[in-house]
Amino acid sequence: MTRHYWELDRKSIWHPYTKHSAMEEASFPVITRGEGIYLYDTEGNRYTDAIASWWACNLGHSHPRLVAAITRQAQELQHSILGNLTHSRAIEVASELIGFFPDERRRVLFASDGASAVEASLRVAVQYRHNMGQGERCRFAAFEEAYHGDTVGAMSVGYMPSFHAAYRSLLFPVHQAEAPCCARCRHGLTPDACAVECFASMQRIFEQHGEELAGVIVEPLCQGAAGMRIYSPLYLRRLSEWCRKYGVLLIVDEIAMGFGRTGKMFAFEHAGIDPDIVCLGKSLSGGCLPMSAAVVKEEIYATFSDTPEDHTFYHGHTFAGNPIAAAAAVECLKVYREDRIVERAERLGRILADRIEAFRNLPGVSAVRSLGMIGAFELDDPPGGEAGTARAQRIRRSLMEQGILVRPLGNVLYLMPPLIISQEALEDTIDALHDAVAGAA
């Protein structure tokens, strides 16, 4: 059965972010089901999903409450548009969602995937300026090597040459600031001596181009695809202050970091700020179904009136706010509250941070860092030795044989397991990774 599926797969599927050469390896596992923190394949093998299936399944797989909510909704209403109509599940998830924000005067604009939420936020920011008679303010600032998705607008503000070089001519210009990363501080500073010197690059953008900026978009506290680059809440707080000073909208992309991943419901909470637009996705539905959103302050929404001029936001997606996905999201948000998932992530995050410190003593390992339920480190390129990226892939294969699924980012190995993982399973996973890294030295 497995061989049959694998042969069909190789003839029919274009795998995302997968090199052609990888298809020459022994067949990928054919996953048939998931339960808790585990995935199971056609051969009966069990894998610890140590990356929460691309950082989405914070509540693990087949969570009984989410499955029940999806099943109930599928028997009642499968789809209904939100254009001049509404439905109860979309109302419930939007109402529940805004309750997590410091200022609940917000509107939820639904989309399907994270990149779509980012695209919507960019369009909202530009049209907001147009609505205010400031059409010249149509540019954005973002971090170098940011990642916000693979649609054209998202690639523009999240341009990563290794991913997007072929599309450079399609993208609009963006002011790129130095990306902060405390584990590899470009200024040679330690956290106790830091005065957020890395903000100087962003400050220059404000001073030189502030009057043309519609918004600044950042991944709060951790640049995921760039290699889990973690930075200080002080930077985010200062960025918020400068956005207020220049009247620039602050857009935070919480698609990967939101819903407890950092030990807070949203990563921006660590900085004590209240962004203008927040992009959500992935774990909004517990990773069960495609659903995302741009959560926008009411004062911005109010400028989209159609009187006396028509400023209607002519933007939307067919499946935005889909009832089945929304039902999963409603139940997911209830689970976060009732099961105190964020508090659990904060507690387990302390354990993860403590145990990953031991990796500093391994040969060839550097830049060890953690944030909530994220732990990461880099594998160096020793003179005349095996490159860090090659070593990372060798470790990935070794862990796969042990039933642990990881997915390196270049020379960066990281853990982002479901937040429901037990302390024992978390410690076992960290220990297995430690042994694999030590064995591959």
VODOMI-123151 format. One line per 3 residues: for each residue x negated, y, z negated of N, C-alpha, C. Coordinates in steps of 0.1 Angstrom, whole numbers, plus 5000, padded with zeros to 4 digits. Each point is the difference from the previous one (the first is absolute). Layout:
# residues N
X/Y/Z/X/Y/Z/X/Y/Z  ... $
***
This chain:
# residues 441
4992/4988/5000/5008/5012/5000/4991/5013/5000  4990/5000/4991/4991/5012/5000/4994/5002/5013  4994/4989/5006/4993/5002/5013/5010/5005/5011 $
5012/4995/5000/5010/5005/5009/5003/5015/4999  5002/5004/4988/5002/5015/4998/4988/5008/5004  4988/4995/4996/4988/5007/5003/4998/5001/5016 $
5003/4990/5007/4998/5001/5014/5010/5010/5006  5013/5000/4995/5010/5009/5005/4995/5015/4996  4995/5001/4988/4996/5013/4995/4989/5006/5010 $
4990/4992/5003/4989/5005/5009/5005/5004/5014  5011/4995/5004/5006/5003/5013/5009/5012/5000  5005/5004/4988/5011/5009/5000/4999/5012/4991 $
4992/4999/4989/5000/5011/4990/4987/5009/5002  5002/5013/4999/4989/5010/5000/4999/5004/4985  4990/4995/4993/4999/5002/4986/4994/5014/4997 $
5006/5008/4991/4995/5013/4997/4987/5000/4993  4991/5009/5003/4988/5002/4993/4992/4986/5000  5000/4993/5011/4994/4987/5000/4991/4999/5013 $
4987/4998/4998/4991/4999/5011/5003/4987/5008  4997/5001/5013/5002/4988/5009/4991/4989/4995  4988/5004/4995/4990/4989/4996/5006/4992/4988 $
5008/5007/4992/5006/4993/4989/5009/4989/5004  5006/5001/5012/5009/4990/5005/4993/4987/5004  4987/5001/5001/4992/4988/5003/4997/4992/4987 $
5002/5006/4989/4998/4992/4987/5010/4989/4999  4998/4992/4990/5010/4990/4997/5013/5007/4998  5011/4993/5002/5013/5007/5000/5003/5007/4987 $
5007/5011/5001/5004/5007/4989/5011/4992/4992  5001/5002/4987/5011/4993/4993/5014/5004/5006  5009/4991/5002/5013/5003/5005/5009/5001/4987 $
5003/5012/4996/5007/5002/4987/5015/4997/5002  5006/4992/4991/5014/4996/5001/5008/5006/4989  4994/5003/4988/5008/5005/4989/4991/5007/4990 $
5007/5009/4992/4993/5006/4989/5007/4999/4987  4993/5000/4989/5006/5000/4987/4991/5006/4990  5005/5011/4994/4991/5007/4990/4988/5006/5007 $
4989/4997/4995/4987/5005/5005/4994/4991/5011  5008/4990/5004/4994/4990/5009/5007/4999/5013  4992/4996/5010/5005/4997/5014/4996/4985/5002 $
5009/4993/5008/4998/4986/5003/5000/4998/5015  4992/4991/5004/4999/4997/5015/5006/4987/5003  5000/4997/5013/5006/4987/5005/4994/4988/4995 $
4987/5001/4996/4993/4989/4994/5002/4998/4985  5008/5009/4994/5002/4999/4986/4990/5007/4992  4991/5007/5006/4990/5008/4993/5006/5012/4993 $
4995/5004/4989/5004/5011/4993/4989/5011/4999  5004/5013/5003/4991/5011/5000/5004/5011/4991  4991/5004/4991/5003/5012/4992/4999/5012/5009 $
5011/5008/5001/5001/5011/5009/4993/5012/4992  4987/5001/5001/4992/5010/4992/5000/5013/5006  5007/5002/5012/5001/5013/5006/5015/5004/5002 $
5009/4993/4993/5014/5003/5000/5006/5002/5014  4995/4992/5010/5004/5000/5014/5000/5014/5005  4988/5005/5002/4997/5014/5005/5006/5010/4990 $
4999/4997/4987/5002/5010/4989/5015/5003/4999  5009/4991/5004/5014/5003/5000/5008/4993/4990  4996/4988/4996/5008/4991/4992/4997/5002/4985 $
5003/5011/4995/4996/5003/4986/5008/4990/4990  5012/4996/5004/5007/4991/4992/4999/4985/5005  4989/4998/5007/4998/4986/5005/5009/4996/5011 $
5001/4987/5002/5008/4994/5010/5013/4993/4994  5011/5001/5008/5012/4993/4996/5005/5003/4986  4999/5013/4996/5005/5004/4987/5015/4998/5000 $
5005/4992/4990/5014/4996/5001/5010/5011/5000  4997/5011/4994/5010/5011/5000/5000/5007/5014  4989/5001/5006/4999/5006/5013/5007/4990/5011 $
4997/4988/4999/5006/4990/5009/5015/5000/4998  5005/5001/4988/5015/5000/4997/5006/5013/5006  4993/5011/4998/5005/5013/5006/5001/5000/5015 $
4990/4994/5006/5000/4999/5015/5011/4991/5005  5002/4989/4993/5010/4990/5004/5014/5006/4999  5002/5007/4988/5014/5006/4999/5002/5011/5010 $
4990/5008/5003/5002/5011/5010/5002/4994/5014  4993/4990/5003/5001/4994/5014/5014/4994/5002  5007/4997/4990/5014/4995/5001/5010/5011/5002 $
4996/5013/4997/5009/5011/5000/4999/5009/5012  4987/5005/5001/4998/5010/5011/4985/4999/5003  4997/4997/5013/4987/4998/5005/4993/5013/5005 $
5008/5008/5006/4994/5013/5005/5011/5010/5003  4997/5012/4997/5008/5012/5003/4991/5012/5000  5002/5008/5010/4992/5012/5002/5002/5010/4989 $
4991/5009/4998/5001/5011/4990/5003/5014/5007  5001/5000/5014/5004/5012/5007/5015/5002/4999  5004/5010/4992/5014/5004/4998/5008/4989/4994 $
4993/4990/4994/5006/4990/4992/4991/4997/4987  5005/4993/4991/4992/4996/4989/5004/4986/4995  4993/4994/4991/5004/4988/4994/4995/4999/4985 $
5006/4992/4992/4997/5000/4986/4986/4997/4996  4994/4990/5007/4987/4996/4997/4989/5012/5002  5002/5007/5011/4991/5011/5003/5002/5011/4989 $
5012/5002/4996/5003/5010/4990/4993/4996/4987  5002/4987/4996/4994/4995/4988/4985/5001/4999  4994/4996/5011/4985/5000/4999/4995/5014/5000 $
5006/5009/5007/4995/5014/5000/5002/5007/4987  5012/4997/4994/5003/5006/4987/4991/4994/4989  4997/4987/5001/4991/4994/4990/4986/5005/5002 $
4996/5002/5012/4986/5003/5003/4997/5014/4995  5008/5010/5002/4996/5014/4996/5000/5001/4985  5005/4990/4993/4999/5001/4985/4986/4997/4995 $
4991/4996/5009/4987/4997/4996/4991/5013/5001  5005/5010/5006/4992/5012/5003/5002/5011/4989  4989/5008/4998/5000/5010/4989/5012/5010/5003 $
5002/5004/5012/5011/5008/5004/5009/4992/5009  5012/4997/4995/5009/4991/5008/5008/5007/5011  4997/5013/5002/5007/5007/5011/4992/4997/5013 $
5003/4988/5005/4994/4995/5012/5010/4993/5009  4995/4998/5013/5008/4992/5010/4991/4989/5005  5007/4989/5002/4993/4988/5005/5003/4998/5015 $
4990/5000/5008/5001/4998/5014/4995/4986/5003  5008/4991/5004/4996/4986/5001/4993/4998/5014  4991/4990/5000/4994/4995/5012/4998/4985/4998 $
4992/4994/5009/4998/4985/4999/4987/4996/4995  4989/5006/5005/4987/4996/4995/4992/5012/4996  4989/4999/4994/4992/5011/4994/4997/5010/5010 $
4995/4996/5012/4996/5010/5010/5012/5009/5004  5012/4994/5001/5012/5007/5003/5003/5011/4990  4997/4996/4987/5003/5010/4989/4990/5012/5002 $
4987/4996/5003/4990/5011/5002/5004/5009/5012  5004/4994/5011/5004/5008/5011/5011/5009/4997  5010/4995/4992/5011/5009/4996/4995/5011/4991 $
4991/4997/4991/4995/5011/4991/4993/5011/5008  4992/4996/5010/4993/5010/5008/5010/5009/5008  5010/4993/5006/5010/5008/5007/5008/5009/4991 $
5003/4995/4988/5007/5009/4990/4992/5012/4997  4987/4998/4998/4991/5011/4996/4999/5011/5011  4999/4995/5013/4999/5009/5011/5013/5008/5002 $
5011/4992/5000/5013/5007/5002/5004/5009/4989  4996/4996/4988/5002/5009/4988/4994/5014/5003  4988/5000/5005/4993/5013/5003/5007/5007/5011 $
5005/4993/5010/5008/5006/5011/5012/5006/4995  5007/4992/4991/5013/5005/4994/4998/5013/4992  4988/5002/4994/4996/5011/4992/4995/5012/5009 $
4999/4998/5013/4995/5010/5009/4985/5001/4999  4993/4988/4997/4986/4999/4999/4995/4989/5010  5004/5001/5012/4997/4990/5010/4985/4998/5002 $
4992/5010/4997/4985/4999/5002/4994/4991/4990  5007/4997/4989/4995/4991/4990/5003/4986/5004  4992/4994/5008/5004/4986/5006/4988/4991/4999 $
4990/5003/4992/4988/4991/4999/5000/4993/4987  4992/4989/4999/4999/4993/4988/4985/4998/4996  4999/4998/4987/4987/4996/4994/5001/4986/4994 $
4989/4992/5001/5001/4987/4995/4985/4996/4997  4999/4988/4994/4986/4995/4996/4994/4993/5013  4987/5001/5000/4992/4991/5009/5004/4986/4997 $
5000/4992/5011/5003/4985/4999/5012/4997/4992  5010/5009/5000/5013/4997/4994/5007/4990/5009  5010/4993/4994/5008/4991/5008/5014/5002/4996 $
5009/5004/5010/5014/5002/4997/5009/4993/5009  4994/4990/5008/5009/4992/5009/4995/5001/5014  5006/4994/5009/4995/4998/5014/5009/5006/5011 $
5010/5009/4996/5007/5008/5010/4992/5012/5003  5003/5007/5010/4992/5011/5005/4997/5011/4990  5011/5005/4993/4998/5010/4990/4993/4995/4988 $
5003/4988/4996/4993/4994/4989/4985/4998/5003  4997/4996/5012/4986/4998/5004/4993/5014/5000  5007/5010/5004/4994/5014/5000/4995/5004/4986 $
5008/4998/4990/4997/5004/4987/4992/4990/4992  5000/4988/5006/4992/4988/4994/4991/4994/5010  4992/5008/5006/4991/4995/5011/4989/4992/4994 $
4999/4987/5004/4989/4991/4996/4993/4996/5013  4988/5004/5004/4994/4997/5012/5000/4985/5003  4998/4992/4990/4999/4985/5003/5013/4995/5004 $
5011/5006/4997/5013/4996/5004/5006/5007/5012  4997/5013/5001/5008/5009/5008/4992/5007/5011  4988/4997/5002/4991/5008/5010/5007/5000/5014 $
5006/4989/5004/5005/5000/5014/5012/5010/5002  5006/5005/4989/5011/5008/5001/4997/5015/4997  4987/5003/4999/4996/5014/4995/5007/5010/5009 $
5001/4998/5013/5005/5011/5009/5015/5002/4998  5007/4991/4993/5014/5002/4998/5003/5008/4987  4990/5001/4991/5003/5005/4987/4999/5015/4999 $
5008/5006/4991/4999/5015/4998/4989/5003/4990  4994/5012/5001/4989/5003/4991/5004/5002/4986  4991/4995/4991/5003/5000/4986/4987/5005/4993 $
5001/5008/4990/4989/5004/4992/4996/4989/4990  4988/4995/5001/4997/4988/4991/4990/5005/4989  5004/4997/4988/4991/5003/4988/4992/4988/4996 $
4990/5002/4993/4992/4990/4994/5008/4991/4991  4999/4987/5002/5008/4991/4992/4994/4997/4987  5006/5002/4989/4994/4998/4987/5000/4985/4997 $
4989/4996/4993/4999/4986/4996/4990/5000/4988  5006/4998/4988/4992/5001/4988/4989/4989/4999  5003/4988/5006/4990/4989/4998/4987/5003/5009 $
5002/5008/5010/4988/5004/5009/5001/5015/5001  4998/5007/4990/5001/5015/5000/4989/5005/5009  5004/5008/5010/4990/5006/5009/4992/5010/4994 $
5004/5005/4988/4993/5011/4993/4992/4994/4989  4999/4987/4999/4992/4993/4990/5004/5003/4985  5013/5002/4998/5005/5003/4987/5007/4988/4994 $
5001/5000/4987/5007/4990/4992/5013/5007/4995  5010/4991/4997/5013/5006/4996/4999/5010/4988  4991/4998/4991/4999/5009/4988/4993/5014/5004 $
4994/5000/5012/4993/5012/5004/5007/5007/5012  5011/4994/5004/5007/5004/5012/5008/5013/4998  4999/5009/5009/5009/5012/5000/5007/5001/5014 $
5003/4988/5005/5007/4998/5013/4993/5008/5011  4986/4999/5001/4993/5007/5010/5004/4995/5014  5005/4988/5001/5004/4995/5013/5012/5007/5006 $
5007/5009/4992/5011/5008/5005/4996/5011/5008  4987/5004/5000/4995/5011/5008/5004/4999/5015  4999/4989/5005/5003/4998/5015/5015/5003/5002 $
5009/4995/4992/5014/5004/5001/5003/5014/4997  4993/5006/4991/5001/5014/4997/4997/5009/5012  4989/4996/5007/4997/5008/5012/5010/5000/5010 $
5007/4988/5002/5011/4999/5009/5011/5010/4997  5004/5000/4987/5010/5010/4995/4996/5014/5003  4987/5003/4997/4996/5014/5002/4999/5004/5014 $
4996/4991/5009/4998/5003/5014/5013/4998/5008  5008/4991/4996/5012/4996/5009/5013/4999/4992  5000/5005/4988/5012/4999/4992/5013/5006/5006 $
4998/5010/5008/5012/5007/5006/5006/4992/5012  4993/4990/5005/5005/4992/5010/5005/4986/4996  4998/4997/4987/5003/4987/4995/5015/4998/4997 $
5006/4990/5005/5014/4996/4996/4999/4991/4987  4990/4992/5000/4999/4991/4988/4986/4993/4999  4998/4994/4989/4988/4992/4997/5006/4986/4996 $
4995/4989/5006/5004/4987/4997/4988/4992/4995  5002/4993/4989/4990/4992/4994/5006/4987/4994  4991/4990/5000/5004/4988/4992/4995/5003/4985 $
5010/5000/4991/4996/5004/4987/4992/4990/4992  4988/5005/4996/4991/4993/4991/4992/4988/5006  5005/4995/5011/4993/4988/5006/5003/5000/5015 $
4989/5001/5008/5001/4998/5014/4999/4985/5003  5011/4994/5003/5001/4985/5002/4991/4994/5011  5004/5003/5012/4994/4993/5012/4985/5005/5001 $
4997/5011/4995/4986/5005/5001/4991/4992/4991  5005/4992/4992/4992/4991/4991/5003/5002/4985  5012/5003/4997/5004/5002/4986/4991/5011/4993 $
5000/5011/5007/4992/5011/4994/5008/5008/4990  4996/4998/4987/5008/5005/4989/4994/5014/4996  5008/5009/4997/4995/5014/4996/5008/5005/4988 $
4996/5011/4995/5005/5005/4987/5013/5007/5002  5009/4999/4990/5013/5008/4999/4997/5015/5000  4988/5004/4995/4997/5014/5000/5000/5006/5014 $
4995/4992/5010/5000/5004/5014/5014/5003/5005  5009/4990/4997/5014/5002/5004/5007/5012/4994  4996/5002/4987/5006/5012/4993/4995/5013/5007 $
4987/5000/5003/4995/5012/5006/5006/5002/5014  5002/4989/5007/5006/5001/5013/5014/5006/4999  5008/4996/4991/5013/5005/4997/5000/5015/4998 $
4990/5004/4992/4999/5014/4996/4997/5009/5012  4991/4995/5009/4997/5007/5012/5011/5000/5010  5008/4989/5001/5012/5000/5008/5010/5011/4996 $
5002/5001/4987/5009/5010/4995/4994/5014/5003  4988/5002/4998/4993/5013/5002/5002/5005/5015  4999/4990/5009/5001/5004/5014/5014/4997/5006 $
5009/4995/4992/5014/4997/5006/5000/4989/5009  4991/4990/4998/4999/4988/5009/5007/4988/4994  5007/4993/5008/5007/4988/4994/4990/4989/4997 $
5002/4994/4989/4992/4989/4996/5007/4987/5002  4995/4991/5009/5006/4988/5003/4991/4989/4995  5006/4991/4991/4992/4989/4995/5006/4987/5006 $
4991/4992/5005/5003/4987/5006/4998/4989/4989  5012/4997/4994/5000/4990/4989/5004/4986/5005  4999/4998/5013/5005/4988/5006/4993/4988/4994 $
4987/5000/4998/4993/4989/4994/4998/5002/4985  5000/5012/4995/4996/5002/4986/5013/5001/4991  5011/5002/5005/5012/5002/4992/5006/4987/4994 $
5009/5002/4991/5008/4989/4993/4991/4992/4991  4992/5007/4992/4993/4993/4989/4985/4996/5003  4996/5001/5013/4987/4994/5003/4989/5006/4992 $
5001/5013/4997/4989/5007/4994/5002/5001/4984  5010/4994/4995/5003/5000/4986/5010/5011/4997  5004/5008/5010/5011/5010/4999/5010/4996/5011 $
5012/5005/4998/5010/4997/5011/4995/5005/5013  4994/5012/5000/4994/5006/5012/4986/5005/4996  4991/4999/5010/4986/5004/4997/4999/5015/4996 $
5008/5008/5007/4999/5014/4997/5003/5004/4986  5007/4991/4992/5003/5003/4986/4988/5001/4992  4989/4993/5004/4987/5001/4992/4995/5015/5000 $
5004/5008/5010/4995/5013/5001/5010/5010/4995  5012/4995/4996/5010/5009/4994/5005/5011/5010  5002/4996/5012/5005/5009/5011/5013/4995/5005 $
5006/5009/5008/5013/4997/5006/4999/5003/5015  4996/4991/5009/4998/5003/5014/5013/5004/5007  4998/5007/5011/5011/5004/5008/5007/4989/5008 $
4992/4991/5005/5005/4989/5008/4993/4987/4995  5007/4989/4998/4993/4988/4996/5004/4989/5009  4991/4993/5007/5002/4989/5009/5000/4987/4992 $
5010/4992/5002/5001/4987/4993/5003/4989/5010  4996/4988/4996/5002/4988/5009/4996/4988/4992  4996/4990/5008/4995/4987/4994/5008/4995/4989 $
4997/5003/4987/5007/4995/4989/5013/5007/4996  5004/5009/5009/5013/5006/4997/5011/4989/5001  4998/4990/5008/5009/4989/5001/4994/4987/4993 $
4989/5002/4993/4993/4988/4994/4993/4993/5011  4998/5006/5012/4993/4993/5011/5009/4990/5007  5013/5000/4996/5009/4990/5006/5004/5003/5014 $
5004/5013/5003/5005/5004/5012/4994/5014/5004  5000/5003/5013/4994/5013/5004/5009/5012/4995  4995/5008/4992/5007/5012/4995/4989/5010/4995 $
5002/5013/5004/4991/5011/4996/5008/5012/4999  4994/5011/4994/5007/5012/4998/4990/5012/4999  5005/5011/5004/4993/5013/4996/5010/5007/4991 $
4995/5003/4988/5008/5006/4989/4996/5015/4999  5009/5008/5004/4998/5014/5003/5007/5009/4989  4993/5011/4996/5006/5009/4991/5012/5007/5006 $
5009/5003/4991/5013/5006/5005/4998/5013/5007  4991/5008/4995/4997/5014/5006/4996/4999/5014  4993/4989/5004/4996/4998/5014/5012/4995/5008 $
5007/4990/4994/5012/4995/5007/5010/5011/5003  5001/5010/4991/5010/5011/5002/4998/5008/5012  4988/5001/5005/4997/5008/5012/5004/4993/5013 $
5005/4988/4999/5004/4993/5012/5015/5001/5003  5006/5011/4995/5014/5003/5003/5002/5002/5015  5013/4999/5004/5003/5003/5014/5007/5013/5002 $
5000/5008/4989/5006/5014/5001/4991/5010/4993  4998/5012/5006/5006/5005/5012/4993/4994/5013  4988/4995/4998/4993/4993/5011/5000/4985/4997 $
4999/4992/5011/4999/4986/4998/4986/4995/4997  4998/4996/4988/4987/4995/4995/5001/4985/4997  5010/4993/5005/5002/4986/4997/4988/4992/5003 $
4997/4991/4991/4988/4991/5002/5004/4989/5009  4997/5001/5013/5004/4990/5010/4989/4989/5000  5001/4991/4990/4990/4990/4999/5007/4988/4992 $
4997/4988/5004/5005/4989/4993/4996/4987/5007  5003/4989/4993/4997/4986/5005/5012/4992/4999  5002/4991/5009/5012/4991/5001/5003/4993/4986 $
4989/4995/4994/5002/4992/4988/4997/5007/4987  4999/5014/5001/4997/5008/4988/5011/4998/4990  4997/4995/4988/5009/4998/4989/5009/4988/5002 $
4995/4990/5008/5007/4988/5003/5006/4994/4987  5012/4996/5000/5007/4996/4987/4993/4988/4993  4995/4990/5008/4993/4989/4993/4987/5004/4994 $
4992/5008/5007/4988/5005/4995/5003/5009/4988  5010/5008/5001/5003/5009/4989/5005/4992/4987  5007/4989/5002/5004/4992/4989/4988/4994/4993 $
4990/4996/5008/4988/4995/4994/4993/5011/4992  5000/5012/5005/4993/5011/4994/5007/5004/4987  5014/5000/5000/5007/5004/4988/4997/4990/4989 $
5000/4987/5003/4997/4990/4990/4985/5001/4995  4992/5003/5010/4985/5001/4997/4998/5011/4990  5006/5012/5002/4999/5011/4991/5005/4997/4986 $
5011/4992/4999/5005/4996/4987/4990/4991/4993  4994/4991/5008/4990/4990/4994/4988/5008/4994  4996/5010/5008/4989/5008/4995/5003/5007/4987 $
5012/5005/4998/5004/5006/4988/5002/4990/4989  5009/4990/5002/5004/4991/4990/4989/4990/4995  4991/4996/5009/4990/4991/4996/4987/5007/4997 $
5000/5013/5000/4989/5009/4996/4987/4996/5008  5002/4999/5013/4989/4996/5009/4989/5009/4999  5002/5013/5000/4990/5010/5000/4991/4999/4987 $
5007/4998/4989/4992/4998/4987/4992/4988/5001  5006/4989/5006/4992/4988/5001/4988/5002/5009  5001/5007/5011/4989/5003/5009/4989/5008/4993 $
5004/5009/4991/4991/5008/4993/4992/4991/4990  5007/4991/4994/4993/4991/4990/4991/4990/5008  5005/4994/5010/4991/4991/5008/4989/5007/5007 $
5002/5012/5003/4990/5008/5007/4988/5002/4991  5002/5002/4987/4989/5001/4990/4992/4987/5000  5006/4989/5001/4993/4987/5000/4992/4999/5013 $
5006/5003/5011/4993/5000/5013/4988/5009/5000  5002/5012/4995/4989/5010/4999/4988/4994/4992  5004/4994/4988/4989/4995/4991/4993/4988/5007 $
5007/4991/5006/4994/4988/5005/4992/5003/5013  5004/5010/5008/4993/5002/5013/4987/5007/4997  4998/5006/4988/4987/5006/4997/4989/4990/5000 $
5003/4987/4998/4990/4990/5000/4993/4998/5014  5007/5005/5010/4995/4999/5014/4988/5009/5002  4998/5010/4992/4989/5009/5001/4987/4992/4999 $
5000/4989/4993/4988/4993/4997/4996/4990/5011  5009/4999/5010/4998/4990/5011/4990/5006/5011  4991/4993/5005/4991/5005/5011/5008/5004/5012 $
4996/5012/5006/5006/5004/5012/5014/5007/4998  5004/5002/4988/5013/5006/4998/4998/5014/4995  5008/5009/5005/4999/5014/4995/5014/5007/5000 $
5000/5012/4995/5012/5008/5001/5013/4993/4994  4998/4993/4989/5012/4994/4994/5010/5010/4995  5013/4998/5002/5010/5010/4996/5013/4993/4998 $
5009/5007/4993/5013/4995/4997/5010/5011/4998  5012/4998/5002/5011/5009/4997/5013/4992/4999  5005/5000/4988/5012/4992/4997/4997/4985/5005 $
5009/4995/5008/4999/4986/5005/4993/5000/5014  4989/5008/5001/4991/4999/5011/4986/4999/4995  4993/4990/5005/4986/4998/4996/4992/4998/5013 $
4989/5008/5001/4992/4999/5013/4985/5002/4997  4992/4995/5010/4986/5002/4999/4994/4998/5014  4988/5004/5002/4994/4999/5013/4988/4990/5000 $
4998/4994/5012/4988/4991/5002/4990/5008/5009  4988/5001/4994/4990/5008/5007/4994/4992/5012  4993/5007/5008/4992/4995/5011/4985/4999/4996 $
4996/4988/4995/4986/5000/4996/4990/5000/5012  4988/5006/4999/4991/5000/5011/4996/4985/5004  5003/4997/5013/4997/4987/5005/5009/4989/4996 $
5011/5004/4992/5009/4990/4995/5014/5001/5008  5009/4992/4995/5013/4999/5006/5008/5013/4997  5006/5005/5011/5008/5013/4999/5012/4998/4990 $
5003/5011/4993/5011/4999/4990/5013/4996/5006  5003/5004/5013/5013/4997/5006/5000/4985/5003  4989/4994/5004/5000/4986/5003/5001/4992/4987 $
4993/5005/4990/5001/4993/4987/5014/5000/4994  5007/5012/5002/5014/5001/4996/5009/4990/5007  4998/4998/5013/5008/4990/5007/4997/4986/4995 $
4987/4997/4997/4997/4987/4995/5006/4997/4987  5001/5010/4991/5007/4999/4987/5015/4998/5002  5005/5007/5010/5015/4999/5003/5003/4985/5003 $
4991/4994/5009/5003/4987/5004/4998/4990/4989  4991/5003/4991/4998/4991/4988/5012/5001/4991  5005/5011/4998/5011/5002/4991/5013/4994/5006 $
5001/5001/5013/5012/4994/5007/5000/4984/4998  4988/4995/5000/4999/4985/4997/5004/4997/4986  4998/5010/4991/5004/4998/4986/5014/5003/4997 $
5007/5005/5011/5014/5004/4998/5002/5014/4995  4992/5009/5004/5001/5014/4996/4999/5008/5013  5010/5009/5003/5001/5008/5012/4995/5014/4997 $
4988/5004/5006/4995/5013/5000/4998/5005/5014  4998/5013/5002/4998/5005/5013/4991/5012/4999  4987/4998/5002/4990/5011/4999/5002/5011/5009 $
4996/5012/4996/5000/5012/5008/4985/5003/5003  4995/4995/5011/4986/5001/5003/4992/4993/4989  4991/5008/4994/4992/4994/4989/5006/5001/4986 $
5013/5004/5000/5007/5002/4987/5009/4988/4997  4998/4994/4989/5009/4990/4995/5009/5006/4989  5013/4996/5000/5009/5006/4990/5010/4991/4996 $
5007/5002/4989/5011/4993/4995/5012/5010/4998  5012/4996/5005/5012/5008/4998/5011/4990/4999  5000/4992/4989/5010/4989/4999/5014/5006/4997 $
5010/4991/5001/5014/5005/4995/4999/5004/4986  5008/5009/4996/5000/5006/4986/5006/4990/4990  5007/4990/5005/5006/4990/4991/4990/4989/4997 $
4988/5000/5004/4990/4990/4998/4998/4998/4985  4998/4988/4995/4997/4998/4986/4986/5004/4997  4997/5003/4987/4987/5003/4996/4990/4988/5003 $
5005/4988/4998/4991/4988/5002/4997/4999/5015  5010/5002/5009/4998/4999/5014/4991/5011/5005  5002/5012/4994/4991/5011/5004/4986/4997/4997 $
4997/4996/4988/4987/4997/4995/4994/4989/5008  5008/4989/5003/4994/4989/5009/4996/5005/5013  5008/5009/5006/4998/5005/5014/4987/5009/4999 $
4998/5008/4990/4988/5008/4999/4988/4991/4998  5001/4990/4992/4989/4991/4998/4996/4993/5013  5010/4995/5007/4997/4993/5013/4993/5010/5010 $
5004/5012/5000/4994/5010/5009/4986/5002/4995  4998/5002/4987/4986/5002/4995/4991/4988/5004  5005/4988/4998/4992/4988/5003/4997/5000/5015 $
5009/5003/5008/4998/5000/5015/4990/5010/5004  5001/5012/4994/4990/5011/5004/4986/4995/4995  4999/4995/4988/4987/4995/4995/4995/4989/5008 $
5008/4991/5005/4996/4989/5008/4995/5004/5014  5005/5011/5004/4997/5005/5014/4988/5009/5000  4994/5003/4989/4989/5009/4999/4988/4995/5007 $
***
